[in-house]
């Protein structure tokens, strides 16, 4: 008593319509993923930028105080050195310190290498496929 099961036959137009619907759904999902990744990376860049700005402000404030103190200290230690000479030496040292701090933070920002390249590439492939 074997019963024959007829395969579910769909027309070619239904199959093509299903494929197109699936492709459109995939494209929408990739666009949503791309948008979420972009927002996430924007937040990360904003956070690092805030730290960069804070480090630059700290360097500026600290630099002014240190330049004054160290400059007058150098003038006091070496009486032959004028006040402006001591201030120039101290200012140069603080400027180098601030530049090093900014350089470290910029390297951290560049190291964030967003993974959007894969999403963009997949999106381009899907758009190209849909055009064909």
GIHULIN-V244735 format. One record per residue. N is the residue number from 0. PSI is psi in whole degrees, -180 to 180 (* if undefined). NEAR is the number of other ideal C-beta (glycine too) atoms within 12 Angstrom. Layout:
BEGIN
N:PSI:NEAR, N:PSI:NEAR
END
This chain:
BEGIN
0:54:3, 1:134:4, 2:139:5, 3:134:6, 4:119:6, 5:133:6, 6:147:6, 7:112:8, 8:126:8, 9:152:12, 10:161:10, 11:-39:10, 12:-34:10, 13:-40:13, 14:-47:14, 15:-41:13, 16:-40:14, 17:-40:15, 18:-43:17, 19:-42:16, 20:-43:15, 21:-40:17, 22:-42:22, 23:-40:18, 24:-43:16, 25:-42:21, 26:-43:24, 27:-42:17, 28:-40:18, 29:-38:27, 30:-41:20, 31:-44:16, 32:-43:22, 33:-43:27, 34:-43:17, 35:-44:17, 36:-40:23, 37:-43:20, 38:-42:16, 39:-45:19, 40:-36:22, 41:-40:17, 42:-41:16, 43:-44:22, 44:-38:23, 45:-43:16, 46:-46:18, 47:-35:24, 48:-37:20, 49:-43:16, 50:-37:21, 51:-46:25, 52:-42:18, 53:-40:18, 54:-35:27, 55:-39:23, 56:-42:17, 57:-41:21, 58:-40:29, 59:-51:21, 60:-49:16, 61:-36:23, 62:-41:29, 63:-47:20, 64:-45:17, 65:-36:28, 66:-47:29, 67:-51:21, 68:-48:20, 69:-37:28, 70:-46:29, 71:-32:22, 72:-43:19, 73:-40:27, 74:-34:22, 75:-39:15, 76:-41:15, 77:97:15, 78:-23:11, 79:-19:11, 80:128:20, 81:167:16, 82:-44:21, 83:-31:16, 84:-43:20, 85:-40:27, 86:-36:25, 87:-42:19, 88:-46:25, 89:-42:30, 90:-40:26, 91:-42:20, 92:-43:24, 93:-36:28, 94:-41:22, 95:-41:17, 96:-45:24, 97:-39:27, 98:-38:18, 99:-42:16, 100:-43:26, 101:-38:27, 102:-43:18, 103:-45:19, 104:-40:26, 105:-37:20, 106:-38:15, 107:-38:20, 108:-43:24, 109:-26:14, 110:-7:13, 111:-12:21, 112:90:14, 113:142:21, 114:22:18, 115:-18:25, 116:-42:14, 117:-42:16, 118:-43:24, 119:-42:19, 120:-43:15, 121:-39:22, 122:-42:26, 123:-42:18, 124:-43:18, 125:-39:25, 126:-41:19, 127:-41:13, 128:-40:18, 129:-35:20, 130:-36:10, 131:*:8
END
